[in-house]
Amino acid sequence: MEFDRILFYVENAKVSRDWFVSHLGFQLIAGSSNSHTRTEAVSSGNVCFVLSSPLTPASPAASWLKFHPPGIADVGFRVKNIELAVARAQVAGAQILEPIQKDITATGRFKRAKISGWGDLSHTLVERVGENLVLASGKLPLFTSIDHVVLNVEVGDLSSAVSWYQKILGFDPQQNFDIQTEKSALRSQVMVHAEGGVQFPINEPASANSQIQEFLSANRGPGIQHMALQTADIVGVVTDLRSRGLPFLPVPSTYYSELQQRQNYLPADWQAIAASEVLADWQEDTPAAMLLQIFTQPIFAEPTFFVEIIERRVSLVNGKQVQAGGFGAGNFRALFEAIEREQMKRGSLIDD
């Protein structure tokens, strides 16, 4: 399984298209309208976003936006055998929103179906035959692929959501995190698919003022909190994105001084990493296989969806290449604390 297209419902598809192009370096690949919906598609490497906005109240986007702020409505997954995937989902209790259909486009042939997801989320399942995900372009993309997508669920729903994605789509639980500060807390379970390694963490609030609860309140229910876009050069990409005006969550300088005190290994570009305010994590036995991450401010008006940029570096161990995997506990906590600081600025988290 791999990530396929990601569908956003937004207020104005053209405005959102221009934002992704200007601020995240995406490229326009298609645009169309029908009687009720305007749709724009943008891409970067193997990442493809579909942005839809309502032209009339009959639009599915209009129905979504009546209950939620702009955000991700559908996370697409590419599967090897769509008949098998849909049959499994149906037997396990998923609602089939759209039956299997066959399509031929400029990029090739594919079969697709749509099933219900958690809350108001849906999942389009796609089996592609002899095609690339998006049309190629001559410009070198900033991003190579989607690394992971994160779902936030209501308090008490984490175990149920984990069980649902196990039964319906065949995900397995891997790492889990319990993050707590003096101010708030969350619980998280990382879900990974055995075929293809798709990572789909699920979070729930563990305190009344948790940043997860703030998301749930602003989103008016569960939904996708953020998505990580993978790159091979996070420092260079972040420099580019800052020049485009993309705002990131600030990281205090003490984070880097404390990290230097705890770690014996520092990469050659450590100063550039710190200057870029990129979070860094690594295992002691494979220090060169660094996990580097940075997070944007929320990209819509409400404190809901944001974007993560991630680089998983490779280390040579006994003649074999080892890539940074999973999620570092240090980075996870640093993100949590960074969002707490933003909560305090918004007045949604009181610092006692």
N, C-alpha and C positions, 0 to 999 in steps of 0.2 A: 504493500500500500504506500502511496505517496500523496502529498498534498496536490490538489488540482486548483481550479479557479476558486477565488474567494469573492463572495458577493457582498457588497455594501449597499445599504439603502441610505440615501442622503437627500438633503433638501434640493440640491441643484447639481445634477450630474456633471454639467460642464464646468462649474466652479470647482467641484471636487477634483475633476480630471486635471484642471490647470494647477491645482495645489499639489497633487502627486507629481506632476511633471516638473514644476518649478522648485518644490521643496525637497522631494525625495529622488529626483533624477529619473523618474519613470518616463517611458515613451508611449505616446498614443498609438494604439494599434487598430482601433475600430470605434465607430459611433453609429447609433441608429435610434429610430423612434418608431413606436407603434401608436395606436389610438389613445393609449393611456400612460405610457412610460417612456422616458428618455434614458438611454443606456450608453455608457462610454466604457471602453476597455483600455487599460494601461498595463504595461509590463516592464520588467527588469530581469534579464536572464530568464530563468524558469518560473519566475513569480508573475502571476497574472491576477489583477484585480478587476472586477466588473462593478461599475458604479451606476446604480439605477435610482432615478428620482421620478416622482409622480407628475403627470401632466393633467390627470383628472382623478377624482375620488375613486374611480374603478381600478386604479393601479394597485398591485400588491405592495408597492413601496408606500403608498398612502395609508394602507391598512396598518403596516408595520409602524410608521411614524406617528400614528395616532396613539400608540402605546409606549414607544421607545424613542429616545433620541437617536440621531444618526449613528450607525455602527454596522457590525457584521451580522448579516441575517442568515448566511449559508456558508458553511465550510465544506468545500468540495474535496473528495478523496478519489484518487485514481486507483482502480482495482484491477486485478488480473482477469477475474471471471465475474462479470456483473450478475449473471443469472444466479450463480452460487451465493454472491454477497447479498442480493436482494432476498432470495429465499431464506437465508439464514436470519436476516433482520426481521422478516415477516414472521417466521416461526417463533422468534424470541420476543415478539410483541411490538415491534416498530410499526408505525403507521406509514403506509406507502402513499406518499403525496402525489407522485407522478410515476406511472409504470414505465417499464423499459421502452425507450424509443431509440431508433437508429437515425443518425444524421450524417450528412456529407457536407464538409465545409472546405474552404480554401486551403486549410491545413491538413485535411485528411478525413478519415472515417472514424466514427466513434459511436458507442452506445451509452446512454445515460438514463438514470432514474433518480428520483428524489425521495428521501425518507425523512420522517420527523427526527429531530434531535432533542436535546434537553431544553426544557422551557419552550421558547418560541424559535429556537435555533433549528435549522434544517441542514441536511447533508445531501449534496448531490454526488452520486456515485457514477464514475465515468470509466469506461473501458475504451482505451484508445488503440487504434489499429494502424501501425505504420505511419505515425505522424509525430511532429514535435508539438509541444504544448502551445507555443505561440509562434507567430511569424518572426523569422530572424531579421535583425537589422544590422547595419554596419557599425553602430556605436557600441563600444564596450560597456556592458551594464555594470552598475555599482553593486548589484546583489546577484547571487548565484541561485539561491533557493530559499524556501521557507523552512526554518529550523524547527520551530514549534509554535503552537497556538494555545492560548491559555483561556480556560473557561472558569468563570466565577459562578458559584451556586449559593443558594440560601443556607443559612445556618442549620445544621442538622442533616443536610442533603448530600454531604460528601460521599458517604459510603453507598448511598443509593445511586448516585451518579456514576461512581466507579463501577458498581455492579452492572449498571445499564450499558455502559460502553464496553464492558467485558462481553456481555451476552450478545449485544446487537452488532458490534463491529469487530470483535475479537481483540480488543486492546488488553494488555496485561499491566498490573500495577508494578512499578519499579521503586524509585526513590520516594520517600515521604519526608515532609518537613513540618515542624511545629515551631513557628517563629513568634517570640513574645518579647516585648520591651516593657518599660514601665508604663507605657501609654496604651498599647493595643496589641492584638495578636491575630494570627491566622493559622490555618492548617492547610496543607497542600499534599496532593498525591499525584505523582508523575505517572502518566499512562503511556505505554510504548507498544506499538504494533510489531508483532514478530516478523511480519513480511514487509520489509522496507524500512522499518525503524521510525515510522512517524511518531513524534512525541506530542502528547496532548495533556499537559498538566491541568488539574482541576483544583480550585481553591474554594475554601469556605471561611467565613469570619469566625474568629474564636473570641471576640469581644464585641460589645455593642457599638464601640466607636472605631472598629477596624476599618482600614482602607478598603477591604472587600465589601463591608457593609455600606460604605460611602458609595462605591460603585453600584451596588445593588439598588440603593435608594435612587441614585441619579438615573440609572438605566431602567428603573421600574421593573426589576426582575432579573433573573440570571442572564448571562450573556458572555460574549468574548471580551476579555479585559485587554489583552494585548497579543501581538504577533511578533515573532523574532525573524528578522531577515538576515540570512547568512552572507558573509563577505569574506574574501581572502585578504583584505587589507583594511582593517577597521580604522586605524589611525588616518590613513589617506581618505577614506570615505567620510569619516566624521569631519575632517577638515573641509572637504567639499560641501557637506551638508550645512555646516555652520556658515559657510560663505553664502549659502542660499537662504539663510535666515531661519533655519530649522532650530527651534529651542529644545535643549536637553535638560534633564534633571541635573542640578548641580551636585557635585561631590566635594565634601570638605577636604582640605589639604591634609588634615590629620589622618584620613583614611590611608594615604600613601605612606606617610611616615610610620604609622603603626604596622602596615603591611611589610615594610622594609625591615622592621625590627623582628618580625615573626619569621621571615623567610630568609634562607641562605642564598637562594637563586634569584637573580634579576636579569631579564633579557637585555640585549644590546640596545633596544629602543625603549627602555624603561622611562626615560625622561619624556619622550614623546607620548607614551601611554598616559603618564600622569598629567602632562600638560593638556591632553585631550579629555581628561576626566573620564577615562574608560576604566571600568571595574576589572580586576584581574584575580584569577583563582587558578590553582594548580595543585597536583598531587606531588608529594615529596619524592616519590620514586620516578616520576616522569615530569620534571619541572618545565621542560621545554614545551610540553603539550599543554599550553596555557588556554584557559577559557577567558575570553575577553568580551565584555558586554557594556552597552550603554543604552539609556532609555530616554525617549523623547518626553516632553510634556504632552498632556492629552491633546489630540489633534482636532477635536470638535469643541463646541462651546461648553459642554458639561464635562466634569471630571470622570470620563468613562474610558474610551479606547485610547491606547498609546502604542507606539512602535518601539521595538527593541532591535538594535543592531548587534550582531554576534559574530565573533570569529573563533573558530576552534582550531588551534594550532596543532601541528604534528611534531612528535618527538621520535627519534630513532632509538629503539631499545632492542639490543641483541640482534641488530641487523634488520629489524622489522619496524615499520612505521606505526606509531600509536597516536591516534587523534584524541584530543580532549573530548570526553563524552559526558553525558548527564548534566547535572546542574550543581555548581559549587555552593556549599552552605554559606560561605563567606559572602559571595556575591548576592545570594538570595537575601541575606539579612541586610546587606548594604542597600539593596533596592528598597526593601521594606522601610528602612529608616529614611531613605531619601523621599519616599512618598509621604511618610509621616510629616516631614518638614514642610512639604507642600500643603498637606492637610491643615497644618497649623497656620500657614499663610492665608488659607481660605477661611479659617475660623471653624472648620469642622472637626478639629481635634484640639482639645484644651490641654495645654501643658501645665500640669499641676506642679 
